[in-house]
Amino acid sequence: MKIILSVIFLTSIILLGFQYSFKYAAASDSIVSAGGNGSSWDSFTPGSVKIKTGEKIVWSNPMFVSEPHTVTFMKNQSDFAPPAAPYSISNLTKLNPMLPDQNMEPFVVSDNNGTKFVIVDNARQFKPVAIDSSGNNVTYLDNNAKYNMIGDEKFVNSGWIWPKGLSPPGVLPINNFTVTFEKPGTYNYICSIHPWMNGVITVE
């Protein structure tokens, strides 16, 4: 009985090891997990990938809970897109909810100069977007975008990537982001929701 149990135990260990190795073999084959890799919810797996020019990377979110991540490339820290930003409007402007039965209210700060400030979600944080090197050409991409990276972009963002089937009601159902790298170089990126999450793509 002990021998049979030992054989079953060793077989299980071998099979688990094979599955773990296969997962990482697949990850090194141009697939990157954004969080939820089994050992850490707040890291990219693998964190460093080497590919050839013209090859692509696909990011997905395999988590079992509704926790979003982004894939965000920036030239400078000043290009970071905050999740919300204040906008100035006239004090006479009335904000009417489009969904009157929902539990919500605008965040408004009034001042004495005939204006008030409204806190508004930043589309460049939540939607897939690319901004060219000049900063003047902003292109919003499709959900689950497939983007060709030239290499001199000012800002490229996946939007909030959710685990498949776990995106909350009312948000963009983004489950993956694909980038084809057109030029050799080193491409550093972060998750803009969890900025300590970082990864690097080396294109040869």
Secondary structure, DSSP 8 states (H G I E B T S, - for coil): -HHHHHHHHHHHHHHHHHHHHHHHHHHHTTEEEES-SSS-SSSEESSEEEE-TT-EEEEE---SSS--B--EEESSGGG---SEEEEEEETT-----SSTTSS----EEE-SSSEEEEEEE-HHHHS-EEE-TTS--EEE--TT-EEEE-S--SEEE---B--TT---TTS----EEEEEE-S-EEEEEE-SSSTT-EEEEEE-
